[in-house]
Amino acid sequence: MSISDDLSPSGAAAGQGAAIRFEAVSKSYSKPGGGRFDALSEVSLDVTPGTITGIIGRSGAGKSTLLRMVNGLEVPSSGRVIVAGHDVGAARGGALRAIRRDVGMIFQHFNLLASRTVRDNIALPLEVAGVPKAQIKPRVAELIERVGLGVQADRYPAELSGGQKQRVGIARALATNPKVLLSDEATSALDPETTQTVLQLLRDINRDLGLTVLLITHEMAVVRDIASHVAVIDGGRIVEAGETYDVFVRPQHPTTRSFLSGVTGVTLPDFVASRLHETAGSEEVIRVTFAGQHATDPMLALLGRDLGISVNILAGAVEEISGRPFGNLLVSLPAQRGAEARAYLERHNLTTEVLGYVG
Ligand SMILES: Nc1ncnc2c1ncn2[C@@H]1O[C@H](COP(=O)(O)OP(=O)(O)OP(=O)(O)O)[C@@H](O)[C@H]1O
């Protein structure tokens, strides 16, 4: 059942166009010793229908609080969360239940019932929704097929691997045909290989069902691998948001940069990192980011040819984000020519960032 079948029209005009809209959402909690603590401050974000959108932040940044507002598990202290045109915080009773049917959720620790088989875990939301038994059976079989658990259908959670448990979680979340799937660190407890298979399943579901996926994570690699859009949250505020590719290529905020330094290739070799300092030295160490068609351009060779500046390559990688090439190089060059070299590279649409100095 869709939300609109069940809800009063009062909120219907709100949040048009966005699958989920956060409108100046704040949340504060009482502190044990008195006073208030702001877990979220004035968060505004539109999640485009059909996208996979990642919210990334450190522990305590407010990710879970934000996610849990989408299905009404948390209520904003001020502001509104609009899902498919309806104000979640204002919904009660049948209206809130309808929203929850339209918003599936998967969890880091799977949250399966140990006493129920795979089949019966997946059936649970349908039972709760009052779906007739005769309809539950074929629906569960279809879901088991979709997540590739045919062999395990009659096993209990304790007999499954982490990846299989998460597949059950995904099937259960899809049972009521939601429009939105929330993912709360769904791959954080899984090894890298299993993570990739679960991310692939989420991608397939997003593509095949046109479902909007909103995921929270503290790993930029997850965002890179799956999300078309990303919002970076820091201290309860969104500090940067946009298409993943743009945020990777032109990160604006230091928090975004620090998340990116773990994934975009390229960590400084130890022998350079240990000598790096902030005050001027004879060699400047810079990060050069290449995007789109420039990823394969021999810009550093041109720098030598046009300006006579020779560059040492310290580390580098070219990868693909949202199907587009993206390269990242760490180089050192003579510090007295640094500004000139960076201006040249920027003129050729590369992005540069000074990391420090050696010598
Ligand atoms: N019920 C609550 N009462 C008081 N403080 C809370 C409550 N829930 C969350 N907080 C606080 O709000 C802040 C944000 O918590 P939240 O769980 O949203 O962060 P998070 O980014 O999801 O972190 P993690 O990745 O560690 O789960 C934290 O400082 C947390 O301690």
The ligand as a MOL file (V3000), in Angstrom:
LIG
                    3D

  0  0  0     0  0            999 V3000
M  V30 BEGIN CTAB
M  V30 COUNTS 31 33 0 0 0
M  V30 BEGIN ATOM
M  V30 1 N 18.5170 9.1530 23.1720 0
M  V30 2 C 19.5870 9.9370 23.2860 0
M  V30 3 N 19.8000 10.6610 24.4110 0
M  V30 4 C 20.8590 11.4770 24.5200 0
M  V30 5 N 21.8140 11.6230 23.5700 0
M  V30 6 C 21.6650 10.9330 22.4350 0
M  V30 7 C 20.5580 10.0410 22.2400 0
M  V30 8 N 20.6810 9.4840 20.9860 0
M  V30 9 C 21.8220 9.9900 20.4620 0
M  V30 10 N 22.4060 10.8630 21.3140 0
M  V30 11 C 23.6470 11.6140 21.0640 0
M  V30 12 O 23.4960 12.3130 19.8530 0
M  V30 13 C 24.7170 12.3030 19.1100 0
M  V30 14 C 24.4620 11.7180 17.7400 0
M  V30 15 O 24.1850 10.3360 17.8660 0
M  V30 16 P 23.9830 9.3880 16.6100 0
M  V30 17 O 23.7350 8.0090 17.1310 0
M  V30 18 O 22.9540 9.9790 15.7160 0
M  V30 19 O 25.4060 9.4820 15.9120 0
M  V30 20 P 26.0040 8.5890 14.7430 0
M  V30 21 O 26.6290 9.5460 13.7850 0
M  V30 22 O 24.9840 7.6780 14.2010 0
M  V30 23 O 27.1400 7.7820 15.5140 0
M  V30 24 P 27.5850 6.2380 15.3670 0
M  V30 25 O 28.2260 6.1380 14.0280 0
M  V30 26 O 28.5580 6.0760 16.5010 0
M  V30 27 O 26.3480 5.4100 15.5010 0
M  V30 28 C 25.7190 11.4940 19.9410 0
M  V30 29 O 26.5240 12.3940 20.6460 0
M  V30 30 C 24.8430 10.6900 20.8670 0
M  V30 31 O 25.5080 10.4260 22.0820 0
M  V30 END ATOM
M  V30 BEGIN BOND
M  V30 1 1 1 2
M  V30 2 1 2 3
M  V30 3 2 2 7
M  V30 4 2 3 4
M  V30 5 1 4 5
M  V30 6 2 5 6
M  V30 7 1 6 7
M  V30 8 1 6 10
M  V30 9 1 7 8
M  V30 10 2 8 9
M  V30 11 1 9 10
M  V30 12 1 10 11
M  V30 13 1 11 12
M  V30 14 1 11 30
M  V30 15 1 12 13
M  V30 16 1 13 14
M  V30 17 1 13 28
M  V30 18 1 14 15
M  V30 19 1 15 16
M  V30 20 2 16 17
M  V30 21 1 16 18
M  V30 22 1 16 19
M  V30 23 1 19 20
M  V30 24 2 20 21
M  V30 25 1 20 22
M  V30 26 1 20 23
M  V30 27 1 23 24
M  V30 28 2 24 25
M  V30 29 1 24 26
M  V30 30 1 24 27
M  V30 31 1 28 29
M  V30 32 1 28 30
M  V30 33 1 30 31
M  V30 END BOND
M  V30 END CTAB
M  END
